[in-house]
């Protein structure tokens, strides 16, 4: 996998381009990679942008339902709840996602 392929997968997930997401996943691009320039997961990005069909596809094709998106500070479960995708909350829980003990807002607390 090259980072360029992952970036295109990420952009497709962000934009809701299902065909391009499907292409990159079938070509072996890792949906759990977080590029050092972006530090987000395609799953969380697609949930934030309301592309529920792509979220389903990513979960069925290896996206980690526990993986926190570093830039957003959100797990997929937190992103789905925050953006009102309760059907995805159920799907994430079926994939083993549980509530994180660390709230997403921890990163903004003063040190």
N, CA, C and O atoms as a MOPAC input file, in Angstrom:
PM7 MOZYME 1SCF
protein

 N      0.83700 1    -1.18400 1     0.00000 1
 C      0.00000 1     0.00000 1     0.00000 1
 C      0.87400 1     1.23700 1     0.00000 1
 O      1.84700 1     1.31500 1     0.75100 1
 N      0.54300 1     2.17700 1    -0.81600 1
 C      1.24200 1     3.45700 1    -0.78900 1
 C      0.35600 1     4.47600 1    -0.09000 1
 O     -0.86700 1     4.34300 1    -0.06200 1
 N      0.99300 1     5.49100 1     0.47100 1
 C      0.22400 1     6.52300 1     1.17200 1
 C     -0.71300 1     7.23900 1     0.21200 1
 O     -1.79900 1     7.66200 1     0.60900 1
 N     -0.30800 1     7.37900 1    -1.04900 1
 C     -1.16900 1     8.03300 1    -2.03700 1
 C     -2.47000 1     7.29100 1    -2.22000 1
 O     -3.53000 1     7.91100 1    -2.30200 1
 N     -2.41000 1     5.96500 1    -2.28500 1
 C     -3.63200 1     5.17400 1    -2.40000 1
 C     -4.50500 1     5.38600 1    -1.17400 1
 O     -5.72400 1     5.51000 1    -1.29500 1
 N     -3.89700 1     5.42700 1     0.00000 1
 C     -4.67300 1     5.63500 1     1.21700 1
 C     -5.30400 1     7.02500 1     1.20500 1
 O     -6.46500 1     7.18700 1     1.58100 1
 N     -4.54300 1     8.02200 1     0.77500 1
 C     -5.09700 1     9.37900 1     0.72700 1
 C     -6.31200 1     9.43600 1    -0.19200 1
 O     -7.29500 1    10.10900 1     0.11800 1
 N     -6.25100 1     8.74100 1    -1.30800 1
 C     -7.38900 1     8.73100 1    -2.22200 1
 C     -8.57200 1     7.99100 1    -1.60000 1
 O     -9.72100 1     8.39800 1    -1.77100 1
 N     -8.29400 1     6.90700 1    -0.87900 1
 C     -9.35400 1     6.20600 1    -0.14500 1
 C     -9.99000 1     7.14700 1     0.87000 1
 O    -11.21500 1     7.23200 1     0.95600 1
 N     -9.17400 1     7.84500 1     1.62800 1
 C     -9.67500 1     8.76900 1     2.64300 1
 C    -10.54000 1     9.86300 1     2.01100 1
 O    -11.63500 1    10.15300 1     2.49300 1
 N    -10.04400 1    10.46000 1     0.93900 1
 C    -10.80300 1    11.51200 1     0.25500 1
 C    -12.12900 1    10.97400 1    -0.27600 1
 O    -13.14600 1    11.66500 1    -0.22800 1
 N    -12.11800 1     9.74800 1    -0.78000 1
 C    -13.35400 1     9.13500 1    -1.27900 1
 C    -14.33900 1     8.90300 1    -0.14000 1
 O    -15.53800 1     9.13100 1    -0.29900 1
 N    -13.84100 1     8.45200 1     1.00400 1
 C    -14.70900 1     8.24500 1     2.17900 1
 C    -15.29600 1     9.57500 1     2.64200 1
 O    -16.46700 1     9.65300 1     3.01200 1
 N    -14.48300 1    10.59800 1     2.62000 1
 C    -14.90700 1    11.93800 1     3.02500 1
 C    -15.99100 1    12.48400 1     2.08700 1
 O    -16.97200 1    13.08000 1     2.53300 1
 N    -15.79600 1    12.27000 1     0.78800 1
 C    -16.70500 1    12.82400 1    -0.22500 1
 C    -17.92800 1    11.94900 1    -0.48300 1
 O    -18.88700 1    12.39900 1    -1.11000 1
 N    -17.90600 1    10.70700 1    -0.00700 1
 C    -19.03400 1     9.81200 1    -0.25000 1
 C    -18.94900 1     9.09200 1    -1.58400 1
 O    -19.97500 1     8.68500 1    -2.12700 1
 N    -17.76100 1     8.92800 1    -2.11800 1
 C    -17.55700 1     8.24200 1    -3.39400 1
 C    -17.42700 1     6.73700 1    -3.14100 1
 O    -16.32100 1     6.21300 1    -3.00600 1
 N    -18.55600 1     6.06300 1    -3.08000 1
 C    -18.60000 1     4.64300 1    -2.73600 1
 C    -17.78100 1     3.79300 1    -3.70800 1
 O    -17.04800 1     2.90100 1    -3.28100 1
 N    -17.89900 1     4.06100 1    -4.99400 1
 C    -17.17800 1     3.25800 1    -5.99600 1
 C    -15.66800 1     3.34100 1    -5.78400 1
 O    -14.97400 1     2.33100 1    -5.89500 1
 N    -15.15500 1     4.52400 1    -5.48100 1
 C    -13.72100 1     4.67800 1    -5.27400 1
 C    -13.27600 1     4.03500 1    -3.96200 1
 O    -12.19200 1     3.45500 1    -3.90000 1
 N    -14.09500 1     4.12800 1    -2.91400 1
 C    -13.79200 1     3.43000 1    -1.65900 1
 C    -13.71600 1     1.94100 1    -1.92700 1
 O    -12.76400 1     1.28100 1    -1.51100 1
 N    -14.70100 1     1.41200 1    -2.61000 1
 C    -14.73900 1    -0.02700 1    -2.92500 1
 C    -13.50200 1    -0.43800 1    -3.73400 1
 O    -12.91700 1    -1.49200 1    -3.48100 1
 N    -13.10600 1     0.38800 1    -4.70000 1
 C    -11.93100 1     0.09400 1    -5.51100 1
 C    -10.67400 1    -0.02900 1    -4.64000 1
 O     -9.93300 1    -1.00500 1    -4.75100 1
 N    -10.44100 1     0.95700 1    -3.78100 1
 C     -9.21900 1     0.95100 1    -2.97100 1
 C     -9.20800 1    -0.16800 1    -1.93400 1
 O     -8.16100 1    -0.76200 1    -1.67700 1
 N    -10.34700 1    -0.45500 1    -1.34600 1
 C    -10.40000 1    -1.56800 1    -0.38700 1
 C    -10.12400 1    -2.88500 1    -1.11700 1
 O     -9.37900 1    -3.72700 1    -0.61500 1
 N    -10.71900 1    -3.06600 1    -2.29400 1
 C    -10.48300 1    -4.30800 1    -3.04300 1
 C     -9.03900 1    -4.41300 1    -3.52600 1
 O     -8.54700 1    -5.51500 1    -3.76700 1
 N     -8.35300 1    -3.27000 1    -3.66900 1
 C     -6.94400 1    -3.26500 1    -4.06900 1
 C     -6.00800 1    -3.47800 1    -2.88000 1
 O     -4.79100 1    -3.55500 1    -3.05000 1
 N     -6.57700 1    -3.57300 1    -1.67900 1
 C     -5.76900 1    -3.88800 1    -0.50400 1
 C     -5.33000 1    -2.71900 1     0.34800 1
 O     -4.46500 1    -2.88000 1     1.20900 1
 N     -5.90100 1    -1.54600 1     0.13400 1
 C     -5.55000 1    -0.40200 1     0.97100 1
 C     -6.10400 1    -0.63800 1     2.38300 1
 O     -7.25200 1    -1.05400 1     2.54500 1
 N     -5.29000 1    -0.37300 1     3.38100 1
 C     -5.65200 1    -0.60800 1     4.78000 1
 C     -6.57200 1     0.50400 1     5.28700 1
 O     -6.14600 1     1.65700 1     5.36300 1
 N     -7.82400 1     0.18700 1     5.63500 1
 C     -8.74400 1     1.22600 1     6.10700 1
 C     -8.42200 1     1.72400 1     7.51800 1
 O     -9.04300 1     2.67500 1     7.99200 1
 N     -7.45600 1     1.08900 1     8.19400 1
 C     -7.12200 1     1.47700 1     9.56100 1
 C     -5.86100 1     2.32800 1     9.65800 1
 O     -5.48300 1     2.76000 1    10.74700 1
 N     -5.21700 1     2.56500 1     8.53900 1
 C     -4.01900 1     3.39300 1     8.52500 1
 C     -4.42100 1     4.84400 1     8.76900 1
 O     -5.48000 1     5.28500 1     8.32200 1
 N     -3.57300 1     5.58000 1     9.47700 1
 C     -3.78100 1     7.01700 1     9.65900 1
 C     -2.52300 1     7.72100 1     9.15700 1
 O     -1.46900 1     7.65200 1     9.79100 1
 N     -2.63800 1     8.38600 1     8.03300 1
 C     -1.50300 1     9.06500 1     7.42400 1
 C     -1.01500 1    10.16800 1     8.35900 1
 O     -1.83100 1    10.87700 1     8.94900 1
 N      0.31100 1    10.32600 1     8.50500 1
 C      0.83100 1    11.33100 1     9.43700 1
 C      0.44900 1    12.77400 1     9.10800 1
 O      0.51600 1    13.63800 1     9.98200 1
 N      0.05200 1    13.04900 1     7.87000 1
 C     -0.39300 1    14.40400 1     7.52600 1
 C     -1.85900 1    14.62400 1     7.86100 1
 O     -2.29600 1    15.76500 1     8.01400 1
 N     -2.62000 1    13.54900 1     7.97400 1
 C     -4.07400 1    13.66000 1     8.14500 1
 C     -4.50800 1    13.20700 1     9.52900 1
 O     -5.32200 1    13.87700 1    10.16500 1
 N     -3.98500 1    12.09100 1    10.00700 1
 C     -4.25500 1    11.53900 1    11.33600 1
 C     -5.74200 1    11.31300 1    11.63700 1
 O     -6.20200 1    11.51700 1    12.76100 1
 N     -6.47200 1    10.89200 1    10.61700 1
 C     -7.88000 1    10.54700 1    10.76500 1
 C     -8.11100 1     9.18800 1    10.12300 1
 O     -7.34100 1     8.75800 1     9.26300 1
 N     -9.16400 1     8.52100 1    10.54100 1
 C     -9.51400 1     7.25600 1     9.91900 1
 C    -10.62200 1     7.47700 1     8.88800 1
 O    -11.47700 1     8.34400 1     9.07100 1
 N    -10.60900 1     6.70500 1     7.81700 1
 C    -11.69800 1     6.81100 1     6.84900 1
 C    -13.06500 1     6.53800 1     7.47700 1
 O    -14.05600 1     7.15700 1     7.08900 1
 N    -13.12700 1     5.61200 1     8.44600 1
 C    -14.40700 1     5.28700 1     9.07600 1
 C    -14.97400 1     6.48800 1     9.83400 1
 O    -16.14100 1     6.83600 1     9.65400 1
 N    -14.17400 1     7.11300 1    10.66200 1
 C    -14.66800 1     8.28000 1    11.40700 1
 C    -15.00000 1     9.42300 1    10.44700 1
 O    -16.00600 1    10.10800 1    10.63300 1
 N    -14.17100 1     9.63700 1     9.42800 1
 C    -14.44300 1    10.70500 1     8.45700 1
 C    -15.77400 1    10.49200 1     7.75400 1
 O    -16.54000 1    11.43700 1     7.56800 1
 N    -16.05000 1     9.25200 1     7.36300 1
 C    -17.30200 1     8.98300 1     6.65600 1
 C    -18.50700 1     9.12600 1     7.58900 1
 O    -19.57800 1     9.54600 1     7.15200 1
 N    -18.34300 1     8.78100 1     8.86700 1
 C    -19.43800 1     8.95100 1     9.82700 1
 C    -19.73400 1    10.42800 1    10.07500 1
 O    -20.89500 1    10.83400 1    10.12200 1
 N    -18.69200 1    11.22100 1    10.23100 1
 C    -18.87700 1    12.64800 1    10.46500 1
 C    -19.60600 1    13.29700 1     9.28900 1
 O    -20.40000 1    14.21900 1     9.47500 1
 N    -19.33100 1    12.80900 1     8.08100 1
 C    -19.92700 1    13.39200 1     6.88000 1
 C    -21.21000 1    12.70800 1     6.43600 1
 O    -21.76200 1    13.04800 1     5.39000 1
 N    -21.69100 1    11.74600 1     7.22300 1
 C    -23.00800 1    11.16500 1     6.97900 1
 C    -23.09000 1    10.12600 1     5.87900 1
 O    -24.17800 1     9.88400 1     5.35500 1
 N    -21.99300 1     9.51000 1     5.51200 1
 C    -21.99100 1     8.48800 1     4.46700 1
 C    -22.13300 1     7.10300 1     5.11000 1
 O    -21.18000 1     6.32800 1     5.19100 1
 N    -23.33500 1     6.82900 1     5.55300 1
 C    -23.62300 1     5.62100 1     6.32100 1
 C    -23.35500 1     4.36200 1     5.50700 1
 O    -22.86700 1     3.37400 1     6.05600 1
 N    -23.66100 1     4.37100 1     4.20900 1
 C    -23.42400 1     3.19300 1     3.37200 1
 C    -21.94000 1     2.85500 1     3.29800 1
 O    -21.56800 1     1.68100 1     3.30100 1
 N    -21.09300 1     3.87400 1     3.23200 1
 C    -19.64700 1     3.63600 1     3.20400 1
 C    -19.17200 1     3.13400 1     4.55900 1
 O    -18.28700 1     2.28000 1     4.62500 1
 N    -19.74300 1     3.64800 1     5.63600 1
 C    -19.38200 1     3.15700 1     6.97100 1
 C    -19.68100 1     1.66400 1     7.08700 1
 O    -18.85500 1     0.90100 1     7.58600 1
 N    -20.86000 1     1.24900 1     6.62700 1
 C    -21.20600 1    -0.17800 1     6.62300 1
 C    -20.15700 1    -0.97000 1     5.84800 1
 O    -19.66400 1    -1.99300 1     6.32400 1
 N    -19.82100 1    -0.49600 1     4.66000 1
 C    -18.86700 1    -1.20000 1     3.80000 1
 C    -17.49300 1    -1.30400 1     4.47100 1
 O    -16.88300 1    -2.37400 1     4.48100 1
 N    -17.01100 1    -0.19400 1     5.02900 1
 C    -15.70500 1    -0.21800 1     5.68400 1
 C    -15.67800 1    -1.20200 1     6.84400 1
 O    -14.70500 1    -1.93400 1     7.01800 1
 N    -16.74100 1    -1.22100 1     7.63300 1
 C    -16.79800 1    -2.16600 1     8.75500 1
 C    -16.79400 1    -3.61300 1     8.27100 1
 O    -16.15400 1    -4.47600 1     8.87200 1
 N    -17.50100 1    -3.86400 1     7.20000 1
 C    -17.56000 1    -5.22600 1     6.65800 1
 C    -16.25100 1    -5.63000 1     5.98800 1
 O    -16.03400 1    -6.80800 1     5.70300 1
 N    -15.37700 1    -4.65000 1     5.73500 1
 C    -14.12200 1    -4.94500 1     5.04300 1
 C    -12.89100 1    -4.55600 1     5.86600 1
 O    -11.87700 1    -4.11900 1     5.32300 1
 N    -13.00200 1    -4.72300 1     7.17400 1
 C    -11.81900 1    -4.64800 1     8.02200 1
 C    -11.57000 1    -3.38400 1     8.80000 1
 O    -10.58200 1    -3.31700 1     9.53100 1
 N    -12.41400 1    -2.37600 1     8.68200 1
 C    -12.20800 1    -1.16900 1     9.49000 1
 C    -12.39700 1    -1.52200 1    10.96300 1
 O    -13.35300 1    -2.20500 1    11.33100 1
 N    -11.48800 1    -1.05600 1    11.78700 1
 C    -11.49800 1    -1.35000 1    13.21500 1
 C    -12.55600 1    -0.48900 1    13.91400 1
 O    -12.44700 1     0.73700 1    13.90600 1
 N    -13.57600 1    -1.10800 1    14.51600 1
 C    -14.63100 1    -0.32100 1    15.16300 1
 C    -14.19000 1     0.33700 1    16.46800 1
 O    -14.96200 1     1.07600 1    17.08000 1
 N    -12.94700 1     0.07300 1    16.90300 1
 C    -12.42200 1     0.65500 1    18.14100 1
 C    -11.40000 1     1.75900 1    17.89600 1
 O    -11.05000 1     2.49200 1    18.82100 1
 N    -10.92200 1     1.88700 1    16.67300 1
 C     -9.78100 1     2.75300 1    16.37800 1
 C    -10.14500 1     4.22600 1    16.45600 1
 O    -10.99600 1     4.71700 1    15.71400 1
 N     -9.47600 1     4.92400 1    17.37900 1
 C     -9.68600 1     6.35900 1    17.56400 1
 C     -9.02200 1     7.12500 1    16.43100 1
 O     -7.87400 1     6.85600 1    16.07600 1
 N     -9.74000 1     8.06600 1    15.87400 1
 C     -9.20600 1     8.97300 1    14.86800 1
 C     -8.41100 1    10.04100 1    15.62300 1
 O     -8.98300 1    10.83300 1    16.37200 1
 N     -7.10500 1    10.05800 1    15.42600 1
 C     -6.22800 1    10.89800 1    16.23900 1
 C     -6.55400 1    12.39000 1    16.14400 1
 O     -6.60300 1    13.07000 1    17.16900 1
 N     -6.77300 1    12.90200 1    14.95800 1
 C     -7.03500 1    14.33500 1    14.80900 1
 C     -8.34900 1    14.72600 1    15.46200 1
 O     -8.42100 1    15.73400 1    16.16500 1
 N     -9.38600 1    13.93400 1    15.23400 1
 C    -10.71700 1    14.23400 1    15.78200 1
 C    -10.81700 1    13.87800 1    17.25100 1
 O    -11.62100 1    14.45700 1    17.98100 1
 N    -10.00100 1    12.92600 1    17.69000 1
 C    -10.09800 1    12.44300 1    19.05700 1
 C    -11.34300 1    11.61200 1    19.28300 1
 O    -11.79100 1    11.47100 1    20.42100 1
 N    -11.91700 1    11.05300 1    18.21500 1
 C    -13.16600 1    10.30700 1    18.30800 1
 C    -12.97100 1     8.84800 1    17.90300 1
 O    -12.23800 1     8.54000 1    16.96300 1
 N    -13.63100 1     7.97500 1    18.61800 1
 C    -13.76200 1     6.59800 1    18.15900 1
 C    -14.92700 1     6.56500 1    17.16900 1
 O    -15.72400 1     7.50300 1    17.13600 1
 N    -15.04200 1     5.52100 1    16.37300 1
 C    -16.20800 1     5.42700 1    15.49400 1
 C    -17.53700 1     5.50000 1    16.25400 1
 O    -18.48700 1     6.12500 1    15.78200 1
 N    -17.60400 1     4.87300 1    17.41400 1
 C    -18.83600 1     4.88600 1    18.20400 1
 C    -19.17800 1     6.31100 1    18.64600 1
 O    -20.33600 1     6.72400 1    18.57600 1
 N    -18.18400 1     7.05200 1    19.09600 1
 C    -18.42200 1     8.43800 1    19.50000 1
 C    -18.85800 1     9.29400 1    18.31100 1
 O    -19.76300 1    10.11900 1    18.43300 1
 N    -18.21600 1     9.09600 1    17.17100 1
 C    -18.57600 1     9.86800 1    15.97100 1
 C    -19.99500 1     9.55300 1    15.52200 1
 O    -20.74700 1    10.45900 1    15.16100 1
 N    -20.36900 1     8.26900 1    15.54200 1
 C    -21.71900 1     7.87400 1    15.13300 1
 C    -22.76800 1     8.48200 1    16.06700 1
 O    -23.78800 1     8.99400 1    15.60500 1
 N    -22.52500 1     8.42800 1    17.35600 1
 C    -23.46900 1     9.01600 1    18.31800 1
 C    -23.56200 1    10.52900 1    18.14700 1
 O    -24.65600 1    11.09500 1    18.11800 1
 N    -22.40100 1    11.17900 1    18.03300 1
 C    -22.35200 1    12.63600 1    17.93900 1
 C    -23.11000 1    13.14200 1    16.71400 1
 O    -23.68900 1    14.22800 1    16.74200 1
 N    -23.10500 1    12.35800 1    15.64700 1
 C    -23.73400 1    12.79200 1    14.40200 1
 C    -25.07300 1    12.10100 1    14.13600 1
 O    -25.61000 1    12.16800 1    13.03100 1
 N    -25.60600 1    11.43300 1    15.17300 1
 C    -26.96600 1    10.90600 1    15.11600 1
 C    -27.17600 1     9.67500 1    14.25200 1
 O    -28.29200 1     9.43600 1    13.79200 1
 N    -26.14800 1     8.89900 1    14.02200 1
 C    -26.27400 1     7.69200 1    13.19800 1
 C    -26.47700 1     6.46800 1    14.09700 1
 O    -25.58100 1     5.63900 1    14.25900 1
 N    -27.67900 1     6.37800 1    14.67400 1
 C    -27.94000 1     5.32200 1    15.65400 1
 C    -27.92000 1     3.93100 1    15.02200 1
 O    -27.60200 1     2.95500 1    15.70200 1
 N    -28.25400 1     3.82000 1    13.73200 1
 C    -28.16700 1     2.51300 1    13.08700 1
 C    -26.70900 1     2.05600 1    12.99400 1
 O    -26.43200 1     0.85800 1    13.06100 1
 N    -25.78700 1     2.99000 1    12.84300 1
 C    -24.36600 1     2.64600 1    12.82400 1
 C    -23.87900 1     2.34000 1    14.23600 1
 O    -23.00100 1     1.49300 1    14.40600 1
 N    -24.42400 1     3.00400 1    15.25000 1
 C    -24.07400 1     2.67600 1    16.63700 1
 C    -24.35900 1     1.20000 1    16.87000 1
 O    -23.52400 1     0.47900 1    17.41700 1
 N    -25.53100 1     0.75500 1    16.45600 1
 C    -25.90300 1    -0.65500 1    16.61400 1
 C    -24.95000 1    -1.55000 1    15.84400 1
 O    -24.49900 1    -2.56700 1    16.37100 1
 N    -24.63700 1    -1.19300 1    14.61300 1
 C    -23.71400 1    -1.99000 1    13.80400 1
 C    -22.32600 1    -2.04100 1    14.44800 1
 O    -21.70700 1    -3.10400 1    14.49600 1
 N    -21.83400 1    -0.90600 1    14.93900 1
 C    -20.53600 1    -0.87400 1    15.61000 1
 C    -20.53700 1    -1.78000 1    16.83900 1
 O    -19.56800 1    -2.49900 1    17.08500 1
 N    -21.61300 1    -1.74300 1    17.60100 1
 C    -21.71600 1    -2.60100 1    18.77700 1
 C    -21.75300 1    -4.07200 1    18.38100 1
 O    -21.20800 1    -4.91300 1    19.09500 1
 N    -22.38600 1    -4.39700 1    17.25500 1
 C    -22.38200 1    -5.76800 1    16.75900 1
 C    -20.97800 1    -6.20600 1    16.36000 1
 O    -20.66500 1    -7.39600 1    16.38400 1
 N    -20.12600 1    -5.23700 1    15.99100 1
 C    -18.73100 1    -5.52200 1    15.66000 1
 C    -17.83300 1    -5.45600 1    16.90200 1
 O    -16.61100 1    -5.54200 1    16.78400 1
 N    -18.42100 1    -5.30700 1    18.06900 1
 C    -17.67500 1    -5.34100 1    19.31700 1
 C    -17.27600 1    -4.00800 1    19.89600 1
 O    -16.57700 1    -3.97100 1    20.90900 1
 N    -17.69300 1    -2.90900 1    19.29200 1
 C    -17.34100 1    -1.59000 1    19.82100 1
 C    -18.03400 1    -1.36900 1    21.16000 1
 O    -19.20600 1    -1.70400 1    21.33400 1
 N    -17.29900 1    -0.80900 1    22.08600 1
 C    -17.84200 1    -0.47100 1    23.40000 1
 C    -17.49100 1     0.97800 1    23.70800 1
 O    -16.65000 1     1.58300 1    23.04500 1
 N    -18.14000 1     1.51300 1    24.70900 1
 C    -17.86700 1     2.88600 1    25.11000 1
 C    -16.42900 1     2.99800 1    25.59900 1
 O    -15.93300 1     2.14200 1    26.33100 1
 N    -15.78100 1     4.06000 1    25.18100 1
 C    -14.42000 1     4.33500 1    25.63000 1
 C    -14.49000 1     4.94700 1    27.01700 1
 O    -15.40700 1     5.71000 1    27.32100 1
 N    -13.53100 1     4.61500 1    27.85000 1
 C    -13.48000 1     5.23100 1    29.18200 1
 C    -12.89900 1     6.63200 1    29.11100 1
 O    -13.01300 1     7.40800 1    30.06100 1
 N    -12.28200 1     6.95300 1    27.99500 1
 C    -11.65500 1     8.24200 1    27.81600 1
 C    -12.54700 1     9.10400 1    26.92300 1
 O    -12.68600 1     8.79800 1    25.73900 1
 N    -13.15000 1    10.16200 1    27.44300 1
 C    -14.03000 1    10.98600 1    26.61800 1
 C    -13.24900 1    11.67600 1    25.50800 1
 O    -12.05300 1    11.93000 1    25.65100 1
 N    -13.92600 1    11.98100 1    24.39800 1
 C    -13.25300 1    12.58700 1    23.26100 1
 C    -12.71900 1    13.97700 1    23.57500 1
 O    -11.79000 1    14.43900 1    22.91300 1
 N    -13.27300 1    14.64100 1    24.55000 1
 C    -12.86100 1    16.01500 1    24.84500 1
 C    -11.63600 1    16.09500 1    25.73200 1
 O    -11.20500 1    17.20000 1    26.06300 1
 N    -11.04900 1    14.96200 1    26.13700 1
 C     -9.88500 1    14.95500 1    27.02500 1
 C     -8.73400 1    15.77800 1    26.47800 1
 O     -7.99000 1    16.38500 1    27.24700 1
 N     -8.57600 1    15.80900 1    25.15600 1
 C     -7.41200 1    16.45800 1    24.56300 1
 C     -7.47100 1    17.97800 1    24.68400 1
 O     -6.45500 1    18.63300 1    24.45300 1
 N     -8.61200 1    18.56800 1    25.03500 1
 C     -8.70400 1    20.01300 1    25.13500 1
 C     -8.60100 1    20.51000 1    26.57900 1
 O     -8.70800 1    21.70900 1    26.83800 1
 N     -8.39600 1    19.59400 1    27.50100 1
 C     -8.24800 1    19.99500 1    28.89000 1
 C     -6.87700 1    20.65300 1    29.10000 1
 O     -5.88300 1    20.19500 1    28.53700 1
 N     -6.81600 1    21.71500 1    29.89700 1
 C     -5.50800 1    22.34800 1    30.16100 1
 C     -4.61100 1    21.40100 1    30.95600 1
 O     -5.07700 1    20.63700 1    31.80200 1
 N     -3.34400 1    21.47100 1    30.66800 1
 C     -2.38300 1    20.58700 1    31.35400 1
 C     -1.78800 1    21.31000 1    32.53600 1
 O     -0.95800 1    20.74700 1    33.25000 1

